[in-house]
Amino acid sequence: MPKTFPEEVINLWNNGEIRGMVLLSLLLQTILIVFGSRRKTIARSWIRILVWSAYLSADMVATVALGNLARSQGYSSGDGSKKANNSIQAFWAPFLLLHLGGPDTITAYSIEDNELWLRHLLGLVVQVGVAFYVFSRSLGSGILTFIAIPVFIVGIIKYAERTWVLSSSSSEGLKKSILSKFRPFYPLKALTKTRYQALVGNYFLQAYTFLDISMFMMQDLVPGIPALIKSQELISKNKAEDAFKAVEIELGLIYDMLYTKAPLVYSRAGIILRSISFLLTLTAFITFQILIYKHAYSTIDITITYLLFVAAVFLEFYAFLCLVFSDWTMIWLEDEGWNVQNSAIYSQIRTLTRSERWSRSIAQHDLISCCIENRPLGCLKSLGINEKMRQMFVHRVDMNGDLQRFIFRHLGDKAKKMKEDFCLIDKNLRSKIIGQRGDGVLEREKLLQNYKWCTTEVEFSWSILVWHLATEICYSGDKVGSNVFSEYETSRCLSEYMMYLLVMRPNMLSKGTGDEGYLDTLQDLQRLNSHNTGCDEAKRKEVGDMKKDVVDGILRSELSLDDITFQSLWKIAKSVVIGGEKLARQLRLLGLEKRWEMINEVWVEMLAYAAAHCSWKEHTHQLIRRGGELLTHVSLLMLHLGLSEQYEFTRFDGDEVSVLEFFSSDDSRKYQSAVEKYAKNIVDMSMSKPVEEEDEEHLLVLIQR
C-alpha cells in the first residue's frame, strides 16, 4: 500500500489513537450518567437522540479502545520513555472495564436490550480476558500494578452488575422475581386493614404497593380478585391529583426496574458493592496521587489518567446521591416511620436534586390545521418518511388539574358499576364496561341508536376521525361561554390527543387499529381548502381564519345528505368529511351544555377504551419516550380501579378470607354470596379445572365467616 501520509503524521495518529478513544469513551459515559435517566421526564427529541447515540456507541468505543491497547503491547520494546507510556496506557484498561459496566442511570435503552444479557455475559468474559492480558503484559511488578488491582476489581464488579441486572430485568428474570415477591430494599408487605389505613393519603407507599400488581400484569401474569378489591379500595380514597401522583411514582419505579440498576443498587448486596467500589476507587486515586512519579510519564497521559480517576470517583459519588435521594429511599423512610421533622428537611433537599417525574405535557394533533399547514419538505416526501412529516404538526399542551379530575371521576364511576353487588367477580361484565368506546355514554343518554354508525358499527380509527372532525366543527359554530368552556377545553385536548395516538402511535391503540382513512381525509380537506381559498388569498389569511373557511366548506349544503342517502354512502365510501359533517349536525340538535357534556364523556370513554386495550409491552416502551404518555397513566389508574380483564378468580386461598376485613358486615355478606354463586358456576364459566378439595375447604371457611 503506497504511503499517502508522511511518517510523522502516521506516528502522531498511532500515538493519539488510544488516547482519543479513551477520552471519547469517557465523554460517552459522562453523557449517559447525566442524561441517562432524564429521557423519562423530558419530552425533547434531542435528549432521546443524544442518549440513544451515546448508548449505542459507548460499548463499541470501549471495546475498540481495549483492542488497541492489547495490540499496542506488541510494540512495548524500545526506549524507556516509550515503555513508560505503554505502561501507563495499559493502566487505563481497568477503567475501560468500568465504562463497559455502564452507569447506574441506564443499563438498557429499550426493553429488548434486557433479553440480550447472554451476549453481555460473553462480553464480560472476553473483555475481562483482554483487560487482564493488557494488565499482565505491560504493568509488571511496579507500583502501577498494585494501584491498578483495585480499579480492576471495581471494573469487574461494574460489568458483572450490569450483566446481572440485564438478566434480572429480562422477561424470565422478572417473572421469577415477581413470583418470589422480590423488591429492592425490603419485601413487599401484605395489604392488611391496618396497613391500608396507614397508606391512605401517602402516595409514595401506595405506589410501592401498586407496584406488585402492575409488574405482575406487565409480565402477562394473572392476579386474583382479592388483589383487585384491595387495590380498588386503596386508590378510590384518593383525590384525582394524589392518584395521578401515585401513578407517576409507580411508573418511575417500573422504569427503574426495567432500565436501570435499581434491582441491585437498592438492595443490601448493592449497597455493600457500592461501598466496596467507592473505597477501592478512592484508595487507588489517593495512592496514585501520592506514590506515582509524574515526570516519568507523558504529561498528556498523566492528565488523561487524572480525568479517568476523577470521573470514576464522580460516578461513585453520583450513584450514592441517586441512592440517598431516590423515591425508593423515600418510600423506605416513610414506611419505617421516620421522624416527621427530619423527613421534611429531607424532602426539601430532594426537591433541589430531582426534576419532575413526568413531563406533564400531552401531545396534540389537529387534523384541520395539518391540512392547512401541510407543506412538507420535498426530500422527506420523496424518501417516504411519513412519520417525520407528521411529527412536524404535533404540539404539546400542559396537563391541568381539571382534566385529571374529569378522567379520574369518569373511571371511578365505571368502577362503581362493578362494585355494585360485587359484580367485579363477573369477568363478562368487566369486559363489557371496559369495551365501551363512546357507546356507554350514548346508551346511558338513550341516544345510542342514532349514533351507532360512528361508534359500534365502525372501526375504532374511523370513530376517532369522525368525532375529532365533528368536535372541531361544533366549536367553530358555537359561541362557547364560561359555563361550557371547561368541557370544551377538555374535549378538544382529548380529541387532539387521540388523533396524535392514531397518527403517531397507532400501536398503542387496540389491536388491528391503524391510520386507515387519515391520509384520505387529509387529502379531502386539502382539496376542500384549495377549492374555497385561492393561493394569493391564503397567504394573507391567518391559520384560524383558514380553519373557519375549511369548516364552512364542510358545512355547505351540497355536503348535506338525507339519512337514507348518507347511510348508503357511508357504508360504501366512509368519507370522514361527510361523516364529520353529519355527526356535527346531529350534535347540534342537542342543547349547548348537553352537547359539550356528551362530547366530553365520549372522548374520555374512548381514551379509557384505548388505555385498556393497549398491550403492556407498548406501555413499557413509552416509559422512555417523550416523558411518558397520558395513556399509560390512565391504564394504571384503570388497573388499580379494577377496570381490567386480566384479573381472574381461579383459586380460593387465604387471601380470600383476609379481604373480608375491608368490608362492613353487609358488604361482607354480599361478597360471600357473590363468591358462593361464582363457585357454583365455575364449570359453566369455562374454568381450566374444577374446584379442588382444598379450595372447597377455604370456600367453606369464607362462607362460615
N, C-alpha and C positions, 0 to 999 in steps of 0.2 A: 504493500500500500504506500503510495507516494506521500512524502511529508508535505502537508499543506500549511503547517504552522511551525514557527521557529521552536527550537528545543526549549528555550527559556519559557515560552508560553505553555508548552506541554507540561514542563515540570511545575510551573505555577498552578496549573489546573490539577495535577495529581496531588500536590501538597494541599490545595484548598478544597478538594472534593469531599474528603471525610469531614473536615471542619464545617463546610456548608451543609452537608446532610445532617450532622448532629444539631446544628443550630436550627435548621428547618424543622427537625423532629421536636425540638424544644418549643419552637413557636406554635406548632400544631397542638402540642399538649396544653400550652397556655390558653389557646382558643377554646379547647374542649373544657378546660377547668372553669373558665369564666362564663362561657356561653352554653355549656352542655345542658344545663337544666332550665335555661331561660326560654327555650323554644316552646315550653309548655304554657308559658304565661304571656308571651309577647306575640301578637298577631302581625308579624312583619316578615316579608319574604326574605330579606337579606339575612335574618337570623338563621332561618332554615337552610339557606344556601351555604352560609358560612360553616355551620355545624356539619352539614352533610359533606362538604368538601374536606373539612378537617378530619372527620371520622373515617372517610374512605382512604385518605392519604396517609394518616398517622402510622398505621401498621406497616404499610408498604415502605415508607421513608425509613422507619426504624430498622426494618429488616434489611433493606439495601445498605444502610449505614453499617450494620453488623457484618454484612458480607464483605464490604470494602475494608473494614477493619481486619477481618480474617485474611483477606488477600494481601493486605499491606504487610503482614507479618513475614512474608517471604522475602521482603526487601529490608529486613532489620539489620543485616550486616552492613557495615560502613563505619563512618566516623562516629565519635562519641556523641556528638550533638544529635545526629540522626537517630541513634539508638535511644537517646533520652526522649526525643519527641515521639518515637514509636511507643515507648513505654507509657507515657502519659496519655497518648491517644488510646492505647489499649485499656487504660483506666476508665475510659468512657463506656466500655462495653456493659458494665453493670447498670449504668444509667439508662442505656437503651433498653435493657430488660425492664427497667422500671417504667419507661414510656410505653412499652408493649402491654404492660399491666393496665394502663389507662387510668384516668381519674375516677373518683367515686361518683361524679355527677352524671356520667354516661358510660354504660357498658354496651348498649345496643342502640342502633339508630331506629330500627323497626323491629316488630315482633318476630319477624322471620330470622333475624340475626341470632336470636336465642337458640334456635334449632341447630345452629352450626357450631355448637360447643365442642363437638368431637374434633372439628377442624382446629379449633383453638387449643385443644389438648395436645394434638400432634404438633402444632406450632410451639407450644410450651416446651416440649421435649427437644425439638430441633433447635430452637433459638437458645435455650439454656446450654445445649451442647456447643453451639457456635461461640457463645459468650465465654464458656469455660475454656474453649480452645484458644481464643484470643487472650484470655486471662492467664493461662498457663504458659503460653509461648513467649510473652513479652515482659511480664512483670517480675518473673524470677522470685528471688527471696528478699528483695528490697523492702523499704518501708511502705512503698505504694501498694505492695501485695497485702499487707496487714490492714491498710486503710480500705482497700477495695473489698475485702471479705465481708464486712457488714453491709456495704452497699449492694454487693452481690446477693446477700441473703434477702435484703429488702426487695430487690428486683424480682427474685423468685417468688416471694410472698405475694407481691402485687399481681404478677402474671397468673399465679395459681388462684388468687382470689377472683380474678376476672373469669377464669375458666369455670370455677365452681359456681359463680353467680349465674353465668350464662346457662349452665346445666340446670340449676335450680329454677330458673325462670323459663325454661322450655316447657312445652305442654305437659310432658310426662313428669317433669320435676315439680311443676306447680300442682298437679293433681295429687302427688304424693304428700307435698307439704300441706295442702288444703285438707286432705283427709286425715292427716295426723295433727291438725289444729295448730300447725307451727305459725308463730308470729314473731317478728323481731321484738327484742326486749323481754317479753313475757307472754305466756299463753293467753288466749282469749278467755275471759271469764264468762261463765254461764249467765244468761239474762234472766235473773230471778226477779220477783216482785220488788225486793229490797233494792237491788241494783238498778232496776228500771226507774225507781223514784229518784235515785241519785243521778241518773243520766238526763232527766227531763231538764231542758234548758242548757245543757252542756253539749254543744255541737261537736267539740273535739272528741269526747268519749263516744258520742253517738256515731261519728264517722268510723271510729275504730271498731265499734260493734257491728255496724253495717258492712264493714269490710269482709266479714266472714261470709255473708250471703252473696255479695257482689263477685268476689273471687270464685265462689262456688259456681255461680251462674256463668261466668266468663269461660269456664272450662267445660261448659255443657253438662255439668252435674245437676242433680235434681234435689233441692231441699224439700223438707216436709212442710205440711200445713202449719204445724206449731211455730216454725221459724217465721212463716208469713204473718201469723197472728201477732207474735211478739214485735216484729219489725213494724207492722202496721200500727200497733198501739203506741209505739215509741215515737214514730215520725209524725203521726197525726196530732200530737200535742204541741207541735212547733208552730210558730208563725212562719209565713212564707219566706221571709228573709233568713231566718235561722235554718230552715230546711234546706235552702239553697246553699248556705254556708257549710252545712254538714256534708252536702254532696260535693262541694268544691274540695273540702279537705279529704274526703273519701277518694275522689279522683286523683288527688295528689299522692295519696298513699298507694293507690293502684299503679300510678306512673312509677313511683319509686320501686315497687316490687317487680315491675316488668323491665325497666330500662336503666336502672342504676344498681349500685352495690348494696342497696338497703337491706336485702335479705341477710347479708353477712355483717355489714357495718353496725347495724342496730341490734346486735346480739352480743352475748357475753364473749364468745370467741372472737368476734370482730373487734370489740373494744380492746381485748388483750393484744390482738395482732396490730392494732393501731398504736398502742403504747410501745410495743417492741419496735415497730418500724420507725416511729418518731425518735426513740432513744438511739437506735443504731445510726440513723441518718445524721442526727445532731452530733453524735460522738465522732463519726467519720469526718464531718465538716471541721470540727474543732481540732482534731488530730492533724488533718491536712494543713490547717492554718498555722499550727504551731511547729510541726516537725519537718515539713517539706521545705527544702531549699529552692526557692522560686527561680533563682537565677540560673539554675541548671537546665531549665526548660525554656521553650519559646514563650515569649510574652503573650502571643495570641492564644496558645494552648492553655496557659495558666488562666487567662481571662475566661475562656470557654469553660474550663473546669469549675471556676467560681460560679459562673452562671448556672451550670448544671446543679451544683450544690444548693445555691440559693433557691432555685426552682423546686428542688426536691424537698427542702425544708418548708418552703411556702405551701407545697402540695399537702404536706402532713398537717401544717397549721390550719390550712383552709378546710381540710377534711375534719379536723377537730371542731372548728367553728360550725360547720354544717351539722355535725352530730349534736352539739350542745343546743343549737338554736333551731333544730328541726321540729316539725309537727310531731314526730314520734316521741321526742323528749318531752314536749308539752303535754302530750297525752299521758305519758308515764307519770309526770309530776302531778297532774290533776287527779289521776286515778289513785295516787298514793296519798292524796290529801295534804299536799304541801302547804306551808304557811301562806295565807292569803296575801299578806303584805309583800313577802318575797316574790310570790307569783306575779303580783302587779308590776314590781320592778323588772322582773324577768321578761314579762310581756312587753314592757316599754322598750327594752333592749332589742327584743325580737323585731319590733316594728322598724328599727333602724337597719336591720340586716336582711329583711325579706321584702320581696315585691308581692304584688297581687298574685293569688294562685291562679286566677283565670283572667283573661283579658277583659271580660265583661263587655265584649262587643259582639254584635250579631251581624253576620254578612247579609247583604241585601242585593237583589237583582230585580230591576224593574223592566218588564218586557217592552212597554211603550217607549221609555227613554232609550232603551237599547236600540230599538228600530230607528229612532231619530238620529242618535249619535253614532250609529254603527258605521264607522269609516275605518276599518282595519287596515293595517299595513299590508301592502301587496305581497311582500316577501313571506309574511306569516300565512296569508291566504293561499299562496301558491304551494307552500310546504304542507298545507292541510293541518296546521296547528290550531285546531278549533278551540281547545281549552284555553290557550293563551289569548286568543281573540276574545273569548267570552270573559276572561278574567279582567279585561280592561273595563268592563261595565259592572264590576262588583264594587260596592262601597260598604262601609260599616257604620252602624249606629250603636250608641251606648245602651246597655241593658238597664232598664229602670225598674223601680220598685213596683209600679202599677202592673207591669207585665208579669213580674214574678208572682204577685198576689193573685192575679187573674188565673195564671196557669195552675198554681197550687190549689186554688179554690175549685177549679174545674176537675182536677184529678181527685181531690178529696170527695167531691160529690159522686164521682164514679165509684170510689172505694166504699162509700156509704151504702150504695146499692148492693154490694156484695156482702156487707156486714149484716144486712137485714136477715134475721133467722139463720145466720151463718151459711149463707148461700155460697160463700167463698170456697167451700168444700167441693161444690159442683164445678168441675172444670169446664163443662159446656157453657155455663152461664158466664164464667170469666172470659172464655173465648168470644162470646157474643159481645160483651161490653168492650173488650179490647179491640174487636174487629170493626167498631163503628168509626166511620170516617166522614162524619157530617150527617149521616142518616139518623144517628141517635138524637141529635138536636131537632132535626126536622120531624121525626116521629113524635117527639115529645110535644111539639107545637102543632101536631096533626096536619103537617104540610108535606109529608114525605111523598105522597102520590104525585104532587106537582113538580117535584124536584128529583125524582128517580133518574131521569135522563142524564143528569150531570153529577150523580153521586154513585149509587149502587149499580147502575146499568152500564157504566163505562170504567175503563182502566183508571187507576189512581193518577197517573200522569195527566190524562185528559181532564180529570176533575180539577187538578191543581191549576192547569192552564185556564180553564173556563172561569173558575171562581176568582182567579187573580185578575183576569181582564174585566170581569163584572165588578169587582171591588173598585178598580180604577175608574170605571165608567160611572158608578154610583157616586163616588166622591166628586167627580168633575161636575156632576149635575146638582149636587146637594150643597146648600149653604150650611156648612157644619157649624153648629153653635156650641157653646161651652157645655151644654148638657150631654152631648154625644161626642165631644172632642176626644175624650179618653178612649172610648170604644173605637173611634176611627183610627187613632194613632196605633192602638194595639192591633187592629185588623190589618192595617197597612204594613206594619212591621212583620207580622206573621206571614202575610201574603207574600211579601218580597223575600222573606227567609225561605219559605217553602219553594219559591221559584229558584232561589240560589241552590238549594239542595237538588232540585230536579235538573238544573242545567250543569252545575259543577260537581255535585256529589250524588249522582243517581244510585250508586251502590249503597248509600245509607238509607234509601227508601226500601219498600218491600221488594221481595224477590221478583224479578221479571220487569220491574219498573225501569223505564229508560226515558230518554228525552224525545220520544216519538211525538211528532206534532209541533215541537218547539221551532225547528227551522222553518217548517211550512208556515207557521203562524207569523214568524218574524218576517218572512218574505211578503205575506199578505199585508201586513201592517205597513211595510216599506212601500209597497205599490200604492196602498191607500194614501199614504203620506205624500208621495211624489205626485199623485193624481190631483190632490187637493191644493198643493202648495208648489209653486214654481221654484226653481233653484235660486233665482235672484231674491225672491221674497223670503225664502227660507233662511238666507244668510242674514237678513235683517231682523229675524224674529228670535226671541228668547226660547229656551227649551220648554219652559212652562206653557207659553202660548202655542208652541208647536204640538205639545201633548194635547192641549184642548182641541186643536184642529183635527188631530187623529181621532179623538173621542167623538167629535161632532160628525166626522165622516162615518164612523161605525154606526152612529145612531140615525143616519139618513134613512129616509123612508124606503129606498129601494132594497135595503137590507132587512127590512121588517117583513116577517113572514107569518102567515096564519099557522095555527098549531099543527094542522094535518100536514101542510107542506113542509113545515120545519121538522117534524118528526121523521118524515121520509128522507129529507135531505141530510139530516143529522146522522141517521143510520148508514147512509151511503158515503157521504163525504167527510163528516165530522170536522167541519170548519170551525176552529176555535173562535174566530172573529164573529161568525154568525151565532155560535153558542153563547159567547160572552154577551153579545147584544141582547139575545133572548133572555138570558138569566137576569141581566140588569133590568129589563122591562118587568120581569116577574117580581123582582125585589122591590121595585119602585111602587108596586101596588100596596106594599105594606107601609105603615107609618114610619116616619123618620127614625124615632127611637127604637121601634121594634125591628126595623131593617138592620140597623147597625149592631144591635144586640145579637141578632141571629147570625149576621156575618161573622161577628166576633167569635161566637160559640162554635160555628162551623170550622173556622180556621184552627182554633185550639184543639178541636177534636181531630182534625186532620194531622196536626202536629203530634198528638198523642198516638194516633194510629201509626204514623211513620216511626216514632220512637220505639213502640212496642214490637215492630216488625223489622227493625234494623238488626242485623246479626251483631253479636258481641265482638266478633273479630274486627268489624268495621269501627266499632266504638273504641277499641284499644288502639287502632291505627290513628284515630283522630285525637288521641291524647297528646300526640307530639306535633300536631299541626295547627297553626294559626291560633294558638292559645285556647284550644278546646272548642267544642260545638255545643250550642244550646240543646240540640237533640240528645246528646249523651247525658247531659244533666237531667233532662226530662225522663229519659229511660231509667235512670237510677231512682228518681223520685217515684216513678210508677212501680218499679220493682219493690221498693220498700213499702209502698202502699198496697201491695198485693196484686197490682194490675199486670200480671204476667202469667202466661200459660205454662211456664216451666215448673211451677210448684206442683207437687203430687202428694196424694195421701196413700202411700203404699205400705206403710208399716205402722203398727201400734207399739210404741216404746215408752220409756219413762217420760219422755218429753211431752207425750200426750196428757199425762197426768199433771205434770208441773205447770202446763199452760193454764190450768183451771184457776190458779191463784190470781190471774189477771182479770177475772170476771166477777161480777156481782152474782148473787145466788140465782137470780132469774136468768142472766146470760149463761151461767154455768149449766143450768138445766137445758137451755136451748142448744148449747154446744153439744152436750151429751146426747140429746135427741138427734141432732144432725149427724153425729158420728155413728150412732147406732143405725140410723137409716142408711147411711152410706155403707156401713159394713155389710148390711144385709144384701146390698145390691152390687157388691164388688165384682162378682162374676159377670153380671149384666153390663157393667161398665168396662168390660174387656181388660181387667187387671191381668198382669202377667202370670199370677199364680193365686190359688185360693188362700184364704186366711189360715195361717199356721196355728198350731195349738198354743204356742207361746203368745201369739198375737191375741188370741181369744182370751187368754188369762189377763193380759193388760187391758183389753177392752172391758172385761167384767169388772176389774178394779176401777176403771174410769167411770163406768155407769153406776157402780155402787157409791162412789163419792158424790 
